[in-house]
Each structure stands twice: as C-alpha cells, then as structure tokens.
C-alpha cells in the first residue's frame, strides 16, 4: 500500500516521505496530493472571457473543500476574480481583439495551490457600417 501517503510512499534510511504522481503537487501536510483544475474551457466575447472547469482532484478523488480564482492577463495588465468553490467565472471590461493568458487556480490553503492555464483572444470590434466608396 502507500502507507500514510495519498499517492506514492518512499522510504529513505528508516523514514517515510510521500511524493505525487505527474500532474499533482504535494500538500503542505506532506501526505496528500493536489491536482490541477480539470477540463478548463474558455470562451470569449469582445470584452469578456468566461471560464468553466471541473474540480481539481486530491489523491485522485474529487475535492469539495477547494476554492478557485480566475486570472486573465495581457502584457502587464491582470484581472483576478475569486469565485469560492464555484467552477465557473467571467471576467469583463477586457480589450477587444487582444490575447489573454487565463489561469484557474485551485486553493486548498495559502500554501497548497495548483493551476491550469490557457490562452484565448477576445473578439474584434464589429466592422464599422460606413459604406465603402467605389469610384
């Protein structure tokens, strides 16, 4: 078995330490493993980005007690929204036709956090309706 560990138990000179499978990171309790938010989907309009995701896993099981935030940044401009234990969020007041890097961060605590990221571009402004002059 894996003893007190959530995933992988290692023995080194009589003491035990835990490690995690790929894609997981060790909790501050040094026993359990936190995965990243899963199946992140981003959708963009001209001035908003909506994100939804499935809960992160702890030791391979869906975790109820996690909190999430969505961060979207472009250049040195960054917007953050904390959404509690919700698994969706929308950020507005964005610049049209701009590429944003968005990350959903799962927090088990201040020390134990993981993130999933993706890049999306907001839509461009609708073409102006001044008619072209043809001569």
Secondary structure, DSSP 8 states (H G I E B T S, - for coil): --TT-SSEEEEETTEEEEE--TTEEE-TTSS-EEE--EEEEEEE-SS-EEEEEE--EETTEE-SS-EEEEEEEETTEEEEEEEET-SEEEE-S--TT-EEEEEEEEESSSS-EEEEEEEEE--------------
